[in-house]
Each structure stands twice: as C-alpha cells, then as structure tokens.
C-alpha cells in the first residue's frame, strides 16, 4: 500500500499585514458657508506612519538600516477645494497641550468647520450633545491640519517601540516636527505660507517647533498663534523661593473675584479699572513686599494684607495666615467657600461643588468637567459618521498614559522656550506671533504671559512682530461665543498681516 503524497512544503512567509504598520487614510468631501459664501473642502483623515533613519550598532555601527517605523500619527486635514494655486493658500498646523491632550479642543472649539454646541457663555447643554457648522472657522483663509501627538487621540507608537520614548519635551517636538515635514512634502505644500497654532502646553511645543523646523528641516514659518501661553514655567510654578507666580496670578484673582461679585466699592463697578489697579499693585508694592520677605515691617505688611484682601475678595485673616502668598488651588477653594462652591482653574467663571467644603483643594476643575463630555461625545461620533474613519481604539482626549513626562533637558532648571522663540524670530525676521489671553484663565494667567514677552530680549526692530489679544473668558476662551467671534476676527487679521500677498477668501 503506497503512502499518501505529502503536501509540498511552502516557503516560510512573514505576515506583513499584521506586523508592518501602514498608512490608514480616508477622504471625504463637504461644504460650509462662512460669511455668506459656500466653501467646498476635502477632509483627509487617518494615521500616517512616521519613520526614522536607523543605523546598525556593534561592528557595523553607523551603517544605515534604512527607514524604521516608529509611530503612527493620527491627523485630520481640511483643504479648500476651490483654490487655484496652493502656493497662495496658507496652511496651519494645530495641536493642543497637556502634555497628553489630543487636538480636539482647538479643532471643534474654534478652528474647524464644525464646532461643539454650547450656550452663549460656554456652559454645556443637556446631553445628547451635537455639532453645528462653525461660521467662525478659519477654513475660509487657511487650510488646517490637526495633529495628535503620540499616545493622544488615535496616535500610537508602533509595535516594538516604546511609547514612553515620545513622552518628553525633546522627542515630542521632534516627532511633531517630523510629521509636519512629512505632511508638507507628501501634499506638496512647501511653498505655501505656513502657520502653527498651539494651546497651553501646545504653546511650549509651538515655540520649540519654531526652532526645530528652522534648524532641522529648513522650514521657515510665516506666523505662530499662541493660545493661553506658557513658555517660561518659572512664572507658573508655586515653588518655595519662587515669588513670581504670586505676583502674576493676582490680576486674574481680581478678575475672578469681580465676576463672582466678591469685590467692594469702586473695584466692583469697573472690571478694567480693577484689573489695572491689580496689575499696578502686583508689579509695585506687592513685588517689593515679597522680595523683602521677613524684613518687611509690620506696618508695611498690614498695608499689603489689606490691599490684597480688597483685590482678591479674600479676608485679611486668611491672607495673613497664608503669609501674603495665595497659591492657586487655595484661591479656587477659598473664594466661594461660604457658598460651599469652588471656582475653575481653566476658566474661573465656572463654579464647582465639592463633597468636602472645608477641604484644602478642589476635587475637580468645574471648567474642565463642563467641556469634557460634550467634546468627547461629539468627536467620537463625528470621526466615524461624517469623516468615515473607523477605529476601535479609544480616542484619548486627555491621556494619562504620557505621565511621567520627561523634562530631562531642563534638569535643575525651569523649562523655558522663550529663548528658542526669540532666536527663531531673529533668524526669520518675517515671523509674526499672536498671543491670545483669557482674563479668567488661572492655568496660564495673562500677566505671566506679558512678563515672558517683556523679557524676551527681542531686538527693538522685531518687537512690532508681536500682537496680543485679551478675551473675557478663560483658558479655552472660544467656548464663550462673544470671544469666539472676537477670536475669528483677530486670527483672521493676523493671518492676513503675516502673509506677504492678498489672500483670496
């Protein structure tokens, strides 16, 4: 009896589709009406594989191994379809901060053609939430690319790579900058006027990118838009021996106390006057008192205590016990303690309720919890239903997976990218910068931002390249509809100013 024939041996193959990361891109077409004009646009949405040139180690060290996939970066790009010449069409790259935030806030809050529906002041409406067309979108003036850094949104390190390598100051700037270079090359936009817009830690990233893009890729920008700025972390860190934050937070404490009707007399009548008096005191007698420390006389101390109480709405007894130094979370807890309420950090117009009204710090930031639900629900529906991108990964709106964040390059010093921005503006004298400040922003108070730019050491010939805007809202000032309309106007004016020819819109 003969044996059954054995099956022919097949060569061993590697399941490339399972191991080799690939781009995942979908495109859809839409229209929106802005200023009475219908604008057709294409959305390119998905993940692009970011690669790095790898070199061998050991005996063959320095020999190229070619490109090695490192991460898969999720992005959403909006390009206007009726533009005859791409070189005449500005291109803006957008991201938020955190670190650990996706780009959803600027995307669905102010820049994109769709926005989350909130009430006039920025309070959420009852669920279910929904998107509406955004007449304040910048799509009439510039194409838009929203970038999610690694471990945020749908962006991930590829299999075999360690995500934590991207969770740090230097690598974050490099990976986002390399994506910008890759997108610009693939979509043939090197000759377009280019802009960055970042919010919060995204402003730190934007300033770092201004230097990295110029020095590594030779990419010179037309403008940078900074929303709720932190470039010098010394201005915000309440550390022992660092008196700067106590000074810089004071006008925002005053704005908050005014909004919640905790000021008295003439200070309660006129917000602008109250802010001017708070700034003058902060940069004058208050700074002098903090610098004197324990050498401050009893009479001087009492005068400072009384003035601080008048400007913050806190009691003289509390300020005395706090040793003249009001830390942010103590303020947000103390101001409305008599009502058993807290005030927001990102936007101090918002009130919160804590279980323990006698506690030292708030349980949550009510201005964050008010926006998290609407933005999360709307994005997850939008990306599948309208943009037709499908993924079973969780979209990381605010990812905790990036912590701890590495600032190894700034060991034993405060993070400060102001010098990077100064150098970028000096080497590219055409680079313009716009700064948006919320007067109710207790995360990045506006006086700290003014201090940073007043100490930029920019040459006098370049100082006119800076513009600042102020909004009667908080960190995400665009959730406040009057501020959203103001922002549309000021950002539009800025883009037109920074482009050397007339933009067709």
Backbone torsions as a table, in degrees:
resi	resn	phi	psi	omega
1	UNK	NA	123.9	-176.1
2	UNK	-80.1	152.0	178.3
3	UNK	-75.2	146.6	175.0
4	UNK	-66.4	140.8	-179.8
5	UNK	-61.6	137.2	177.9
6	UNK	-79.1	143.8	178.3
7	UNK	-63.9	143.0	-179.0
8	UNK	-64.3	132.4	180.0
9	UNK	-66.0	134.8	178.6
10	UNK	-104.5	144.0	178.9
11	UNK	-62.7	143.3	-179.5
12	UNK	-67.8	131.8	179.6
13	UNK	-123.2	152.1	177.2
14	UNK	-98.1	133.6	-179.5
15	UNK	-72.4	80.7	-174.9
16	UNK	-57.5	-37.3	-177.1
17	UNK	-64.0	-23.6	-178.7
18	UNK	-90.8	-24.3	-172.7
19	UNK	-111.9	-23.7	-176.8
20	UNK	-95.9	115.4	180.0
21	UNK	-67.0	140.6	-178.3
22	UNK	-130.5	155.9	175.0
23	UNK	-63.5	143.0	176.2
24	UNK	-127.1	97.4	-171.7
25	UNK	-123.8	133.7	171.2
26	UNK	-127.6	151.8	178.5
27	UNK	-127.7	141.1	175.5
28	UNK	-136.8	158.9	-178.5
29	UNK	-121.6	142.7	-172.5
30	UNK	-147.1	175.9	171.8
31	UNK	-139.4	154.7	174.2
32	UNK	-146.5	149.9	176.7
33	UNK	-104.1	122.0	177.9
34	UNK	-127.8	126.4	-178.1
35	UNK	54.4	38.4	176.5
36	UNK	78.5	5.0	-178.3
37	UNK	-117.6	130.6	178.8
38	UNK	-78.5	129.3	-177.4
39	UNK	-118.7	118.5	174.6
40	UNK	-83.9	140.7	-179.6
41	UNK	-149.7	157.4	177.5
42	UNK	-111.6	136.4	174.6
43	UNK	-106.8	123.1	173.7
44	UNK	-107.8	119.4	-168.1
45	UNK	-133.9	136.2	175.3
46	UNK	152.7	-159.8	-177.2
47	UNK	-117.0	134.1	178.7
48	UNK	-114.4	130.9	-178.3
49	UNK	-76.5	125.5	178.7
50	UNK	-97.5	126.7	-176.8
51	UNK	-118.0	156.3	174.5
52	UNK	-127.8	148.2	173.8
53	UNK	-72.4	124.0	-177.1
54	UNK	-106.0	147.8	176.8
55	UNK	-120.8	146.1	178.0
56	UNK	-70.4	157.0	177.5
57	UNK	-117.8	173.5	-179.1
58	UNK	80.8	-137.8	-176.8
59	UNK	-62.9	-32.0	-178.4
60	UNK	-100.9	28.4	-177.4
61	UNK	-58.9	134.7	179.8
62	UNK	96.6	-13.7	178.5
63	UNK	-80.5	131.4	-175.5
64	UNK	-69.8	136.8	172.4
65	UNK	-100.8	4.7	-177.2
66	UNK	85.8	-165.1	-177.8
67	UNK	-83.1	138.5	-179.6
68	UNK	-122.6	124.6	177.5
69	UNK	-61.0	136.7	-179.1
70	UNK	-120.3	-39.4	-176.2
71	UNK	-154.8	158.4	176.6
72	UNK	-114.8	110.5	-171.6
73	UNK	-99.0	124.0	178.0
74	UNK	-86.9	137.4	180.0
75	UNK	-147.6	158.9	171.8
76	UNK	-132.2	119.8	-176.9
77	UNK	-116.2	133.9	176.9
78	UNK	-113.0	122.2	178.6
79	UNK	-126.9	131.6	-179.7
80	UNK	-73.8	134.1	-172.2
81	UNK	-84.9	-24.8	-174.3
82	UNK	-96.1	31.5	177.9
83	UNK	-96.1	116.5	-176.8
84	UNK	-73.5	-26.3	-174.0
85	UNK	-136.2	111.9	-179.3
86	UNK	-61.8	-31.1	-179.2
87	UNK	-65.8	-18.8	178.2
88	UNK	-96.2	3.7	-174.3
89	UNK	-111.3	114.7	178.4
90	UNK	-61.6	154.5	179.7
91	UNK	-132.3	125.8	-176.8
92	UNK	-119.4	126.6	175.6
93	UNK	-98.8	130.4	-172.3
94	UNK	-125.8	144.4	176.0
95	UNK	-158.2	156.8	174.6
96	UNK	-100.0	-156.6	-170.0
97	UNK	-127.4	-110.9	-177.0
98	UNK	113.2	-90.6	-8.0
99	UNK	-58.0	146.9	179.4
100	UNK	116.0	3.6	-178.8
101	UNK	-94.2	141.9	169.3
102	UNK	-74.7	-179.6	-177.9
103	UNK	-91.6	12.5	-170.0
104	UNK	-65.7	-29.5	-171.4
105	UNK	-69.6	-54.1	175.8
106	UNK	-65.8	-33.2	-177.9
107	UNK	-62.8	-58.0	-175.0
108	UNK	-97.0	7.0	178.7
109	UNK	-104.8	-37.4	-172.8
110	UNK	-142.9	-41.0	-166.9
111	UNK	-89.9	-42.8	-171.9
112	UNK	-73.1	169.3	-178.2
113	UNK	-75.9	-7.5	175.7
114	UNK	-125.8	142.5	179.1
115	UNK	-136.4	157.3	177.5
116	UNK	-72.4	132.7	179.8
117	UNK	-80.2	119.5	175.1
118	UNK	-126.6	176.1	175.6
119	UNK	-81.3	-179.5	-173.2
120	UNK	-58.2	-35.3	-177.4
121	UNK	-86.8	-15.0	-177.8
122	UNK	107.4	8.1	176.0
123	UNK	-78.3	147.2	178.9
124	UNK	-72.3	149.3	171.4
125	UNK	-88.3	164.2	180.0
126	UNK	-61.6	143.5	174.9
127	UNK	-67.3	154.6	6.2
128	UNK	-76.6	147.6	-176.7
129	UNK	-88.6	167.2	178.5
130	UNK	-154.1	160.9	175.6
131	UNK	-96.3	152.5	172.8
132	UNK	-133.8	161.7	175.0
133	UNK	-62.5	141.5	-176.2
134	UNK	-106.5	98.8	178.8
135	UNK	-69.7	-12.6	177.4
136	UNK	-92.6	5.7	177.5
137	UNK	-58.4	150.3	175.9
138	UNK	-90.6	8.1	-176.8
139	UNK	-64.8	-19.8	176.3
140	UNK	-68.9	-24.4	-175.9
141	UNK	-109.6	-26.8	-173.9
142	UNK	-148.3	143.6	167.8
143	UNK	-70.3	155.9	-171.4
144	UNK	-131.9	136.4	175.2
145	UNK	-129.9	117.1	-179.8
146	UNK	-99.6	126.3	-172.2
147	UNK	-115.6	130.6	172.5
148	UNK	-102.8	113.9	176.6
149	UNK	-61.2	163.9	-176.1
150	UNK	-55.7	134.7	-179.1
151	UNK	78.5	4.4	171.0
152	UNK	-114.8	160.4	-177.7
153	UNK	55.2	-131.8	174.4
154	UNK	-100.2	7.0	-178.4
155	UNK	-77.3	136.6	-178.8
156	UNK	-144.8	152.9	165.8
157	UNK	-67.7	146.7	-179.2
158	UNK	-75.4	163.4	179.1
159	UNK	-57.2	131.0	-179.4
160	UNK	97.6	-11.6	178.2
161	UNK	-107.9	148.5	-179.1
162	UNK	-89.4	120.6	-178.5
163	UNK	-60.6	-34.5	-175.9
164	UNK	-62.9	-19.2	177.3
165	UNK	-64.7	-22.9	179.4
166	UNK	-92.6	-5.7	-172.5
167	UNK	-94.5	66.2	-179.6
168	UNK	-165.9	162.3	-174.4
169	UNK	-53.2	-54.8	-172.2
170	UNK	-71.1	-49.5	-176.0
171	UNK	-67.9	-32.6	177.2
172	UNK	-60.9	-48.2	179.4
173	UNK	-63.0	-42.7	-178.9
174	UNK	-64.4	-45.1	-176.4
175	UNK	-68.7	-41.8	177.1
176	UNK	-66.7	-41.4	178.2
177	UNK	-63.4	-39.7	178.8
178	UNK	-68.4	-34.6	174.5
179	UNK	-64.2	-43.5	179.0
180	UNK	-59.4	-42.9	177.4
181	UNK	-62.6	-43.1	-178.7
182	UNK	-65.5	-46.5	179.0
183	UNK	-60.8	-45.3	-178.6
184	UNK	-60.4	-37.7	179.3
185	UNK	-73.1	-48.0	-175.7
186	UNK	-64.7	-36.0	-176.4
187	UNK	-102.4	15.0	170.3
188	UNK	54.9	56.4	-177.9
189	UNK	-119.9	19.0	-178.8
190	UNK	-61.9	-29.2	-177.1
191	UNK	-94.6	1.7	176.8
192	UNK	-79.3	147.2	169.4
193	UNK	-61.4	134.1	-172.7
194	UNK	-121.8	141.4	-178.6
195	UNK	-133.4	154.6	167.7
196	UNK	-117.6	145.9	168.7
197	UNK	-137.2	124.8	-179.9
198	UNK	-132.6	153.0	179.1
199	UNK	-121.8	137.4	175.1
200	UNK	60.0	-122.9	176.2
201	UNK	-60.1	-21.1	173.7
202	UNK	-62.2	-23.5	174.3
203	UNK	-74.1	-35.6	173.4
204	UNK	-60.8	-46.0	178.8
205	UNK	-62.2	-43.1	-177.4
206	UNK	-63.0	-43.3	178.5
207	UNK	-63.7	-41.3	176.8
208	UNK	-64.6	-38.4	179.0
209	UNK	-66.2	-34.8	179.1
210	UNK	-56.1	-40.1	176.9
211	UNK	-76.3	-44.0	-176.4
212	UNK	-64.6	-44.9	-178.5
213	UNK	-63.3	-39.3	178.6
214	UNK	-67.5	-49.2	-169.6
215	UNK	-80.9	-33.8	-177.8
216	UNK	-90.8	-40.9	-172.6
217	UNK	-114.8	-0.8	-179.2
218	UNK	64.1	27.1	-178.7
219	UNK	-98.7	112.9	-179.3
220	UNK	-100.2	133.5	-174.8
221	UNK	-96.7	156.4	171.8
222	UNK	-85.4	-36.1	-176.4
223	UNK	-161.9	157.6	175.1
224	UNK	-129.0	130.3	177.0
225	UNK	-110.4	119.9	-174.9
226	UNK	-112.0	119.2	-176.7
227	UNK	-111.0	115.1	-179.6
228	UNK	60.5	86.1	-160.4
229	UNK	-92.0	139.2	161.7
230	UNK	-139.9	106.8	174.9
231	UNK	-109.0	-32.8	-179.2
232	UNK	-118.3	106.7	-173.8
233	UNK	-69.9	-15.3	176.9
234	UNK	-63.6	-27.0	-178.0
235	UNK	-73.1	-12.4	-174.2
236	UNK	-119.1	-17.2	-172.5
237	UNK	-88.5	115.4	180.0
238	UNK	-81.0	73.8	179.5
239	UNK	-99.1	154.8	174.2
240	UNK	-60.8	129.7	179.4
241	UNK	89.5	-9.0	177.9
242	UNK	-105.5	103.1	-174.8
243	UNK	-87.9	-10.2	-173.3
244	UNK	-58.4	-47.5	-176.2
245	UNK	-59.1	-37.0	-179.3
246	UNK	-59.5	-37.8	177.3
247	UNK	-69.0	-47.4	-169.6
248	UNK	-76.2	-23.6	179.3
249	UNK	-82.0	-16.3	-171.6
250	UNK	-58.8	-49.1	179.3
251	UNK	-59.4	-32.1	178.2
252	UNK	-74.0	-32.9	170.7
253	UNK	-60.2	-41.8	179.8
254	UNK	-63.9	-44.5	178.3
255	UNK	-59.4	-42.7	-179.1
256	UNK	-64.6	-45.6	179.2
257	UNK	-63.2	-37.2	177.6
258	UNK	-63.7	-46.4	-176.4
259	UNK	-61.8	-37.1	-176.8
260	UNK	-96.5	16.3	172.7
261	UNK	58.8	46.0	177.9
262	UNK	-108.7	2.0	175.7
263	UNK	-93.8	159.8	-176.6
264	UNK	-122.7	158.2	172.2
265	UNK	64.0	-141.0	-176.2
266	UNK	-64.6	-30.4	178.8
267	UNK	-61.7	-29.6	-178.5
268	UNK	-78.6	-13.6	-173.4
269	UNK	-87.4	-34.2	-170.0
270	UNK	-136.7	110.2	-178.1
271	UNK	-60.7	-45.8	-176.7
272	UNK	-61.8	-40.1	178.1
273	UNK	-65.6	-42.8	179.4
274	UNK	-60.4	-42.3	179.6
275	UNK	-66.4	-39.5	178.6
276	UNK	-63.3	-42.2	179.6
277	UNK	-67.8	-38.6	178.9
278	UNK	-64.8	-42.0	179.2
279	UNK	-65.1	-44.6	-179.6
280	UNK	-61.6	-42.9	179.2
281	UNK	-68.1	-41.0	-178.7
282	UNK	-60.6	-44.3	-176.7
283	UNK	-85.0	-6.8	-178.4
284	UNK	-110.9	-103.9	-173.7
285	UNK	-60.6	-35.4	-177.5
286	UNK	-67.2	-46.7	177.7
287	UNK	-59.7	-43.3	179.4
288	UNK	-61.9	-40.5	179.8
289	UNK	-63.9	-43.5	179.7
290	UNK	-65.2	-37.8	179.8
291	UNK	-68.9	-32.8	178.4
292	UNK	-71.0	-29.5	178.8
293	UNK	60.7	-130.6	-176.0
294	UNK	-72.2	-10.4	177.8
295	UNK	-82.0	-3.5	178.0
296	UNK	-64.5	131.1	-179.1
297	UNK	-70.8	160.4	-179.7
298	UNK	-60.8	-40.0	-180.0
299	UNK	-67.3	-43.2	178.6
300	UNK	-62.3	-41.5	-178.4
301	UNK	-62.2	-43.5	-178.9
302	UNK	-64.9	-36.8	177.0
303	UNK	-64.0	-41.6	179.0
304	UNK	-66.3	-42.8	178.7
305	UNK	-58.2	-46.8	-178.1
306	UNK	-64.4	-41.4	-179.1
307	UNK	-69.3	-40.3	177.4
308	UNK	-61.8	-40.9	178.9
309	UNK	-62.4	-41.2	-180.0
310	UNK	-65.4	-34.8	-174.9
311	UNK	-88.4	-14.9	-176.2
312	UNK	-114.1	-16.9	-175.1
313	UNK	79.7	3.9	176.0
314	UNK	-90.3	162.8	-179.2
315	UNK	-80.8	154.6	177.0
316	UNK	-61.4	-37.8	179.2
317	UNK	-60.7	-44.1	-179.8
318	UNK	-63.8	-44.4	-178.5
319	UNK	-65.1	-39.0	176.9
320	UNK	-62.3	-44.6	179.8
321	UNK	-68.1	-26.5	176.8
322	UNK	-84.4	4.6	177.8
323	UNK	59.1	39.9	176.6
324	UNK	71.3	1.0	-171.6
325	UNK	-116.7	109.0	-173.8
326	UNK	-101.4	104.9	179.2
327	UNK	-77.0	147.6	-169.6
328	UNK	-55.5	-47.8	-174.8
329	UNK	-73.3	-25.4	172.4
330	UNK	-67.5	-40.6	179.3
331	UNK	-64.1	-47.4	-177.0
332	UNK	-63.7	-24.7	178.2
333	UNK	-86.2	-36.2	-169.8
334	UNK	-84.2	-34.4	-169.5
335	UNK	-54.2	-46.4	-176.6
336	UNK	-114.0	26.6	-179.4
337	UNK	-58.3	-34.5	-179.7
338	UNK	-63.3	-22.7	176.6
339	UNK	-95.0	-0.2	-172.1
340	UNK	60.3	40.3	179.6
341	UNK	-129.4	155.2	171.6
342	UNK	-115.0	169.3	173.9
343	UNK	-117.9	157.9	-174.0
344	UNK	-74.4	155.9	173.6
345	UNK	-88.0	-51.4	179.6
346	UNK	-67.4	-33.8	179.0
347	UNK	-148.6	106.4	-171.6
348	UNK	-77.7	3.3	171.8
349	UNK	-72.3	-23.0	-174.8
350	UNK	-84.4	145.7	177.0
351	UNK	-110.8	145.6	175.7
352	UNK	-126.0	165.2	179.7
353	UNK	-122.2	122.9	176.8
354	UNK	-103.5	148.7	174.8
355	UNK	-63.0	-39.7	-177.8
356	UNK	-109.0	95.3	-178.3
357	UNK	-70.3	-14.6	179.8
358	UNK	-93.7	0.3	-175.9
359	UNK	-68.3	173.6	-175.8
360	UNK	-86.2	-36.6	-177.6
361	UNK	-133.3	155.7	179.7
362	UNK	-65.3	151.3	176.2
363	UNK	-72.7	-39.3	-177.4
364	UNK	-143.0	167.8	171.4
365	UNK	-96.9	108.1	-175.6
366	UNK	-62.7	-24.6	178.5
367	UNK	-75.2	-24.6	174.9
368	UNK	-81.0	-45.2	-178.8
369	UNK	-65.1	-24.8	178.7
370	UNK	-71.0	-26.6	-176.4
371	UNK	-103.8	-23.4	-173.6
372	UNK	-60.2	-48.1	-177.6
373	UNK	-61.4	-53.1	-179.5
374	UNK	-60.4	-43.3	-177.2
375	UNK	-69.6	-38.2	179.6
376	UNK	-65.3	-49.1	-178.3
377	UNK	-63.9	-45.6	-175.9
378	UNK	-66.0	-40.0	-179.8
379	UNK	-66.8	-46.1	-176.8
380	UNK	-61.9	-32.8	175.0
381	UNK	-74.2	-44.3	-174.4
382	UNK	-61.7	-44.7	-173.2
383	UNK	-66.0	-30.8	179.3
384	UNK	-89.4	-46.5	-170.7
385	UNK	-78.2	-39.7	-176.7
386	UNK	-100.5	-37.1	-177.7
387	UNK	-95.1	-11.8	173.0
388	UNK	62.6	28.1	173.4
389	UNK	-98.8	126.2	-176.2
390	UNK	-117.0	130.6	174.5
391	UNK	-151.9	140.4	177.1
392	UNK	-90.5	-1.1	173.7
393	UNK	-67.3	148.4	171.5
394	UNK	-70.6	135.5	175.6
395	UNK	-81.6	112.4	-174.3
396	UNK	-80.6	95.6	178.7
397	UNK	-64.5	-54.7	174.6
398	UNK	-129.8	102.2	-172.2
399	UNK	-89.8	129.9	171.9
400	UNK	-87.5	-3.3	-176.8
401	UNK	-72.3	-12.9	-177.9
402	UNK	-86.3	-5.6	-175.9
403	UNK	-97.7	140.1	4.2
404	UNK	-76.1	142.5	177.9
405	UNK	-88.5	132.5	-174.7
406	UNK	-88.8	126.5	169.9
407	UNK	-116.6	40.9	-174.2
408	UNK	-55.6	-31.9	-178.2
409	UNK	-70.8	-12.5	-178.1
410	UNK	-119.6	31.1	-178.9
411	UNK	-60.5	135.0	179.9
412	UNK	65.2	25.2	175.2
413	UNK	-155.6	163.5	175.9
414	UNK	-79.2	144.5	173.2
415	UNK	-64.7	131.1	-179.4
416	UNK	-151.8	108.8	179.1
417	UNK	-104.3	10.7	178.9
418	UNK	-60.8	-37.9	179.8
419	UNK	-66.8	-35.8	176.0
420	UNK	-60.6	-43.3	179.0
421	UNK	-66.2	-43.2	178.7
422	UNK	-58.0	-45.5	-178.2
423	UNK	-64.8	-41.4	179.0
424	UNK	-61.8	-42.2	179.4
425	UNK	-68.9	-31.7	178.9
426	UNK	-71.4	-43.7	-179.8
427	UNK	-74.4	-24.0	176.4
428	UNK	-124.6	84.4	-173.7
429	UNK	-66.6	-4.2	176.9
430	UNK	-92.2	-5.8	-177.2
431	UNK	-72.3	122.3	179.1
432	UNK	-105.2	150.9	-178.3
433	UNK	-132.4	130.9	174.3
434	UNK	-116.5	138.2	-177.6
435	UNK	-124.3	124.4	178.5
436	UNK	-105.7	126.9	-177.6
437	UNK	-121.8	132.8	172.0
438	UNK	-98.6	127.8	-175.6
439	UNK	-74.5	-13.7	175.4
440	UNK	-105.1	23.3	-178.5
441	UNK	-93.0	109.4	177.1
442	UNK	-97.3	6.3	173.8
443	UNK	-89.5	-44.9	178.2
444	UNK	-133.7	79.6	-173.4
445	UNK	-63.1	145.7	-170.4
446	UNK	-66.5	-29.1	179.3
447	UNK	-69.1	-32.2	174.5
448	UNK	-64.3	-38.6	177.9
449	UNK	-66.9	-44.0	177.8
450	UNK	-59.7	-42.5	177.9
451	UNK	-59.3	-46.4	-178.9
452	UNK	-57.8	-46.5	-177.3
453	UNK	-76.7	-26.9	174.5
454	UNK	-71.0	-17.4	179.1
455	UNK	-114.2	23.3	178.7
456	UNK	-71.4	-20.1	-177.5
457	UNK	60.3	35.4	178.4
458	UNK	-76.3	140.4	178.5
459	UNK	-58.8	140.2	-178.6
460	UNK	-52.1	-31.0	-178.8
461	UNK	-68.7	-15.2	-176.6
462	UNK	-109.0	-6.6	-175.0
463	UNK	-65.1	-25.6	178.4
464	UNK	-72.2	-5.1	176.7
465	UNK	-81.2	-0.4	-179.1
466	UNK	-105.8	139.1	172.3
467	UNK	-133.4	145.2	177.3
468	UNK	-127.6	142.0	175.2
469	UNK	-124.8	150.2	-177.7
470	UNK	-127.6	137.1	-172.6
471	UNK	-129.9	141.2	179.3
472	UNK	-84.7	60.7	177.7
473	UNK	-156.5	-162.5	-173.7
474	UNK	-109.7	-146.0	-175.0
475	UNK	-57.5	-46.8	174.4
476	UNK	-101.0	71.3	-171.2
477	UNK	-60.8	-21.0	-175.9
478	UNK	-72.1	-13.4	176.4
479	UNK	-70.3	-18.4	176.9
480	UNK	-88.6	111.7	-168.2
481	UNK	-58.5	-39.8	174.4
482	UNK	-60.5	-36.7	178.1
483	UNK	-70.8	-35.2	176.4
484	UNK	-60.0	-44.8	179.4
485	UNK	-66.4	-39.1	176.3
486	UNK	-63.2	-41.1	-178.9
487	UNK	-64.6	-41.0	176.9
488	UNK	-56.6	-46.0	-178.2
489	UNK	-65.8	-46.0	-175.1
490	UNK	-71.8	-38.0	176.7
491	UNK	-68.2	-37.9	177.7
492	UNK	-63.6	-45.4	177.9
493	UNK	-61.0	-39.2	-179.5
494	UNK	-64.4	-45.9	-179.1
495	UNK	-62.1	-44.6	178.4
496	UNK	-60.8	-39.2	-179.9
497	UNK	-65.7	-36.6	-173.5
498	UNK	-85.6	-10.6	-179.9
499	UNK	-99.2	132.7	-173.0
500	UNK	-78.6	12.8	176.5
501	UNK	-148.2	167.0	-178.6
502	UNK	-73.5	129.1	178.2
503	UNK	-85.7	129.9	175.7
504	UNK	-82.1	121.7	-179.1
505	UNK	-130.5	NA	NA
